[in-house]
Amino acid sequence: SLGDPNRGRCTFSSDTLTGSGSWAEKPARIRKGQFTWSARWRLRLSDGTVLAFRGDTSTGAPDDFMEVRRPPSINDGEVLVEE
């Protein structure tokens, strides 16, 4: 295992909807100096819709993550909609 997952809570707000949920990212691989994470997000909206994302994110160049603290970008994944 490359490490323990990062976890947290998130909120969403727009003119018509609000929502809250959780996220988790677990280190998956290190390749060519880039960290790849297995990522999951789940967001429940005020209209009852639940959005779930599962996929991979990447930190990009090591300097982006360690010095600039740029958040990981989404490489591949899918958003599932539950109503």
C-alpha positions as CSV (number, residue, x, y, z in Angstrom):
1,S,0.0,0.0,0.0
2,L,1.2,3.5,-0.8
3,G,-0.6,5.1,2.1
4,D,-3.8,5.9,3.9
5,P,-6.6,7.7,2.1
6,N,-7.2,11.5,2.3
7,R,-10.8,12.1,3.3
8,G,-13.0,15.1,3.8
9,R,-16.4,16.8,3.6
10,C,-17.5,19.1,0.8
11,T,-20.4,21.5,0.1
12,F,-22.0,22.8,-3.1
13,S,-24.1,25.9,-3.7
14,S,-25.7,27.5,-6.8
15,D,-28.7,29.8,-7.4
16,T,-31.1,26.9,-7.4
17,L,-29.4,23.9,-5.6
18,T,-27.3,23.2,-2.5
19,G,-25.6,20.0,-1.5
20,S,-23.1,18.4,0.7
21,G,-21.1,15.2,0.6
22,S,-17.8,13.5,1.1
23,W,-14.6,12.7,-0.8
24,A,-11.7,10.3,-0.5
25,E,-8.5,9.8,-2.4
26,K,-6.1,6.9,-1.9
27,P,-2.6,6.8,-3.4
28,A,-2.6,4.3,-6.3
29,R,0.7,4.6,-8.1
30,I,3.8,6.6,-8.6
31,R,5.0,6.8,-12.3
32,K,7.5,9.1,-13.8
33,G,7.5,11.3,-10.7
34,Q,3.7,11.7,-10.7
35,F,1.4,10.5,-8.0
36,T,-1.9,8.9,-9.2
37,W,-4.8,8.7,-6.8
38,S,-7.9,6.5,-6.8
39,A,-10.6,9.1,-6.1
40,R,-14.2,8.9,-5.0
41,W,-16.7,11.8,-4.4
42,R,-20.4,11.6,-3.4
43,L,-22.6,14.7,-3.3
44,R,-26.3,14.8,-2.3
45,L,-28.2,17.7,-3.7
46,S,-31.2,19.5,-2.3
47,D,-33.5,18.1,-5.0
48,G,-32.7,14.6,-3.9
49,T,-30.2,13.8,-6.7
50,V,-27.0,12.1,-5.7
51,L,-23.9,12.5,-7.8
52,A,-21.1,10.0,-7.4
53,F,-17.6,10.2,-9.1
54,R,-15.1,7.5,-9.3
55,G,-11.9,7.6,-11.2
56,D,-8.3,8.6,-11.1
57,T,-6.6,11.9,-10.4
58,S,-3.0,12.9,-10.8
59,T,-0.8,15.5,-9.2
60,G,1.1,16.3,-12.4
61,A,4.7,17.3,-12.0
62,P,6.1,16.8,-8.5
63,D,6.9,20.5,-8.1
64,D,3.2,21.4,-8.8
65,F,2.1,19.3,-5.8
66,M,4.9,19.8,-3.3
67,E,5.7,23.5,-3.8
68,V,2.7,25.1,-5.5
69,R,0.2,22.7,-3.8
70,R,-1.9,22.6,-7.0
71,P,-4.8,20.2,-6.5
72,P,-4.8,16.9,-8.5
73,S,-6.4,17.0,-11.9
74,I,-9.0,14.4,-13.1
75,N,-7.4,11.9,-15.6
76,D,-10.2,9.5,-16.1
77,G,-13.5,8.6,-14.4
78,E,-17.2,8.6,-14.5
79,V,-20.0,10.5,-12.8
80,L,-23.0,8.4,-11.7
81,V,-26.4,10.1,-11.2
82,E,-28.9,8.6,-8.7
83,E,-32.3,10.1,-8.5
